[in-house]
Amino acid sequence: MAKKKVQISYKCSNCGFVQPRWLGRCPECSSWNTLEECITDPNALSSVAPGQIATKVKPVPLSSVVAMDDDRYPTGIEEFDRVLGGSGATKRSAILLGGEPGIGKSTLLLQTASSFSKTQADLVLYVSGEESSSQIKARANRLGVDCTNIQIMPTMRLEDILDALNELKPRLVIIDSIQTVYSIEGGIIPGTVNQLKYCTNELVGWVKEHDSVLIMTCHVTKDGNIAGPKALEHMVDTVISFERNNDEIRFLRAYKNRFGSVDELGIFEMTAKGLVAVTDPSTMFITRREGAIPAGVSVSAVFEGTRVFLVEIQALTVPAKSTLTRVYSEKIDSARVSRVAAVLEKQTGLRFSDHDIYVNVAGGIRLTESAIDAALAASLYSARSGVALSGNSVVIGELSLAGEIRPVGRIKQRAKTAASLGYTTIVAPEKEDGVIAVKDVHELIKKTFK
């Protein structure tokens, strides 16, 4: 379909009179120098009335711009607010939530819609392109959520959604999912690259003009990455991944956040009544055992945002069945495991190059912080030598290629958390109260193994 040419017109800032040519004096109100250049877009969709006049944007000095504080809407779910930046979702922001099928995205959003409508006492529009109204109502009844101030709209047409937005002007807009939405301007097949970009741009554009929040769910690939073009992530303000371990625990983690930190981790437990926030997860990633700790197990203290978690790292080494050795590590980057094993082989003489290496993290949490290097080295050495660490040991530190144990941030807080949970031997590269200081791999092995 051919696009109509955008036209230039002139609008009086005093009375609103519009005419096609510039004049020094307005013919309607007789005011001088009040006609401003505007754009008339005949291709505008229902979100902007056809032929609407829009004032032409002109540059202004940055020094004259007044900075505004981030106004936020609490969602009513503490762990969700934590990941969004601490105190809720920012006004006029767009959030992209990705996760594998069946992980609980729709459950989380329905609970968010209910708590948001009660917290803000305002309207929520829930658009579903995958489920009917009766299916969503059945889930709401099962979860026992309050449906007051929630408008449900089972549709996939962008034009219908924009009409509803202009009519209802909701404070929170939920699109489940963006891959199902299509527009007649982008074809009739949902999920294509053009459809995703076009529909997201229209929805984000509407939110930016209103004091509302947009949350869109999206599908993921088999590797857990958000499906579709990367441009979709650049068009939104926050990108959140919804992950799970092998149990009923769910992890909410931000990979992009223009209004807050990306270091926070939200933790939920899936129950018959929906997702329940885990407010004190300090000990949920370690295993309490009776008797001696087995070989290949170590404990470290990691920071996720503002909270300290104790995590248990498990390692196993077995002779390789062929000349090609492999590293099996899902929750810790396999390249990091290979690097730490190479440093140990160089510094201690233990051979890892002829063994297959298996590494796991108890609880299923994904670890990326460099502070786990020393604990990972201790686990690998313990697994390869068959000598267990002391059951009350916590190992903290970054491992360099030269075998040095390098300092990491906030040792004091990590040590305090470990001590409060009953750990008496805290090994770290810095000397603090109750901390055993080590400089390299040799000192680490000497002071952590019997």
WOKA-V345549 format. One record per backbone hydrogen bond with DSSP energy under -0.5 kcal/mol. NH is the residue of the N-H (numbers start at 1). CO is the residue of the C=O. E is the energy in kcal/mol with one decimal. If there is no record, write none. Layout:
nh	co	e
NH	CO	E
NH	CO	E
//
This chain:
nh	co	e
7	40	-2.2
9	38	-2.2
10	19	-2.1
11	36	-2.5
12	17	-2.7
13	34	-2.4
16	12	-1.5
19	10	-2.3
26	31	-2.9
30	26	-1.7
33	24	-3.5
36	11	-2.7
36	34	-0.5
38	9	-3.3
39	54	-3.3
40	7	-3.3
41	39	-0.6
41	52	-1.2
42	40	-0.7
44	41	-1.1
48	45	-1.5
51	41	-1.4
52	49	-1.9
54	39	-2.3
56	37	-1.7
64	61	-1.3
65	62	-1.3
67	65	-0.6
71	69	-0.6
72	70	-0.5
73	89	-3.3
74	72	-0.6
78	76	-0.6
81	77	-2.6
82	78	-2.2
83	79	-1.6
84	80	-1.9
85	81	-0.8
85	82	-0.7
86	81	-2.9
88	81	-0.8
89	73	-2.3
91	71	-2.9
92	212	-1.9
93	90	-1.0
93	212	-0.6
95	214	-3.1
96	238	-3.0
97	95	-0.5
97	216	-3.2
98	96	-0.6
98	240	-2.9
99	218	-1.0
100	242	-0.5
103	100	-1.6
108	104	-2.6
109	105	-2.4
110	106	-2.3
111	107	-2.2
112	108	-2.3
113	109	-2.7
114	110	-2.0
115	111	-2.6
116	112	-2.9
117	113	-2.2
118	114	-1.5
119	115	-2.7
120	116	-3.1
121	117	-0.8
124	149	-2.5
125	172	-2.7
126	124	-0.6
126	151	-3.3
127	125	-0.7
127	174	-3.3
128	126	-0.6
128	153	-1.6
129	176	-2.2
130	176	-0.8
136	132	-1.9
137	133	-2.5
138	134	-2.3
139	135	-1.9
140	136	-2.4
141	137	-2.3
142	138	-2.1
143	139	-2.4
144	140	-1.3
145	140	-1.7
147	145	-0.5
150	147	-1.6
151	124	-3.4
151	149	-0.6
152	150	-0.5
153	126	-2.5
155	153	-1.3
158	182	-2.8
161	157	-1.7
162	158	-2.6
163	159	-1.9
164	160	-2.1
165	161	-2.3
166	162	-2.3
167	163	-1.7
168	164	-3.1
169	165	-2.3
171	123	-2.2
172	123	-1.3
173	213	-3.0
174	125	-2.8
175	215	-2.8
176	127	-2.8
176	174	-0.5
178	217	-2.5
180	177	-1.3
181	178	-0.8
182	156	-2.8
186	183	-1.2
187	184	-0.5
190	188	-0.6
191	181	-0.6
192	189	-0.8
196	192	-2.6
197	193	-2.3
198	194	-2.9
199	195	-2.9
200	196	-2.0
201	197	-2.3
202	198	-2.0
203	199	-2.2
204	200	-2.9
205	201	-2.2
206	202	-1.7
207	203	-2.1
208	204	-2.4
209	205	-0.8
209	206	-0.8
210	207	-1.6
212	207	-0.7
212	210	-2.0
213	171	-1.8
214	93	-2.4
215	173	-3.0
216	95	-3.0
217	175	-2.5
218	97	-2.0
221	225	-3.1
224	221	-1.8
227	219	-2.4
232	229	-1.3
233	230	-1.0
234	230	-1.2
235	231	-1.1
236	232	-0.5
236	233	-0.5
237	94	-2.0
238	94	-1.8
239	256	-2.2
240	96	-3.3
241	253	-3.3
242	98	-3.1
243	241	-0.6
243	251	-3.2
245	249	-1.5
250	268	-2.9
251	243	-2.8
252	266	-3.2
253	241	-2.4
253	251	-0.5
254	264	-0.7
255	239	-2.9
256	239	-1.3
258	237	-1.8
260	257	-0.8
265	304	-0.5
266	252	-3.1
268	250	-2.6
269	276	-2.5
270	248	-2.9
271	269	-0.5
271	274	-2.7
274	271	-1.7
276	269	-2.5
278	267	-2.8
279	277	-0.9
284	281	-0.9
286	283	-1.1
288	286	-0.5
289	287	-0.7
291	289	-0.5
297	294	-0.9
298	313	-2.1
300	311	-2.4
302	300	-0.5
302	309	-2.8
304	307	-2.6
306	304	-0.7
307	304	-1.4
309	302	-2.9
310	282	-1.6
311	300	-2.8
311	309	-0.5
312	285	-1.7
313	298	-2.8
313	311	-0.6
314	312	-0.5
314	360	-3.0
315	296	-2.5
316	358	-2.4
318	356	-2.0
320	354	-2.3
325	323	-0.7
328	357	-3.4
329	327	-0.7
330	359	-0.7
333	367	-0.5
336	333	-0.6
337	333	-1.7
338	334	-2.4
339	335	-2.1
340	336	-2.5
341	337	-2.3
342	338	-2.1
343	339	-2.0
344	340	-2.2
345	341	-2.3
346	342	-2.1
347	343	-2.5
348	344	-2.9
349	344	-0.7
349	345	-1.1
350	344	-0.5
352	350	-0.5
355	352	-1.7
356	318	-3.0
357	326	-2.2
358	316	-3.0
359	328	-2.8
360	314	-2.7
362	312	-2.3
364	361	-1.8
365	362	-0.5
367	331	-2.4
372	369	-1.2
373	370	-1.7
374	397	-2.5
376	372	-2.7
377	373	-2.5
378	374	-2.2
379	375	-2.3
380	376	-2.5
381	377	-2.6
382	378	-2.4
383	379	-2.7
384	380	-2.4
385	381	-2.5
386	382	-2.1
390	448	-1.2
393	390	-1.4
394	425	-2.4
395	299	-3.0
396	427	-2.6
397	371	-1.9
398	406	-2.1
400	398	-0.5
400	404	-2.6
403	400	-1.6
405	439	-2.7
406	398	-3.7
406	404	-0.8
414	410	-1.7
415	411	-2.9
416	412	-2.2
417	413	-2.1
418	414	-2.3
419	415	-2.5
420	416	-2.1
421	417	-1.0
421	418	-0.5
422	419	-1.6
423	418	-2.1
424	422	-0.5
425	392	-2.7
426	424	-0.7
426	434	-0.6
427	394	-2.9
427	425	-0.6
428	426	-0.5
428	436	-2.3
432	430	-0.7
435	432	-2.3
436	426	-3.4
437	435	-0.6
438	428	-1.4
441	403	-2.1
444	440	-2.0
445	441	-2.5
446	442	-2.2
447	443	-2.1
448	444	-1.1
449	445	-1.4
450	388	-0.7
//
